Amino acid sequence: MATYNREEDEKIEGVKAWWDRFGTVITVVLAMLAATIGGTQVWNYYQQQQAQQAADLYALLKQVQATEDVVRISDAAHLLTEGYPSSGYAPRAALVAAKASMESGDAQRAKSQLQWVIDHAKEPEMKDLARLRLASILLDEENYSEALRYLNTKPIDSFSGLYADLKGDVLLASGKIEEARLSYQAAIDNLNKDNNYFNIVQMKMDALGESD
């Protein structure tokens, strides 16, 4: 295992050093070439290279994830979020890092990584997932108003039930029973009845008893 860790550390440090040394220069040179020769082919090649490099880094991150070393996972994710922020791999890397941070007890770092996804991801699904996870952390911290701020954003349809359920949890924890009941009902209305999660929300609803 020690040899495996050293090999992965060397890969991460090697990529870091390469990007620090050549990343800016390569970007500038390719941009100048594109501007000089009208560079459609150059730009396409550059985009393909960027996509491949981002994919390679994400594959490395998944390998590092198996070590459960939060520092190395965060370092690998940072290479993607800093070097390739517009790629589809960057928000996924930040989500992986946030999960590792939470499992290690570093909620502050996890919140920062999830906020990066919210601020930079292009896919609505990534933003919605990050908001949901961030709101869950804020609920654990009893920061109810901030949790609700994230949950009050309208998600895509597939997340509607999950958002309503978590909103119900936040409202219940803050003592707003009737509002929580409405949120749980909204979750029930949006969740598939064949999903086991539907039954969990129904149990929460039943535990509140009849409305006054």
Secondary structure by P-SEA (a helix, b strand, c coil): caaaaaaaaaaaaaaaaaaaccaaaaaaaaaaaaaaaccaaaaaaaaaaaaaaaaaaaaaaaaaaaaccaaaaaaaaaaaaaacccccaaaaaaaaaaaaaaaacaaaaaaaaaaaaaaccccaaaaaaaaaaaaaaaaaacaaaaaaaaaaccccccaaaaaaaaaaaaaaaacaaaaaaaaaaaaaaccccccaaaaaaaaaaaaacccc
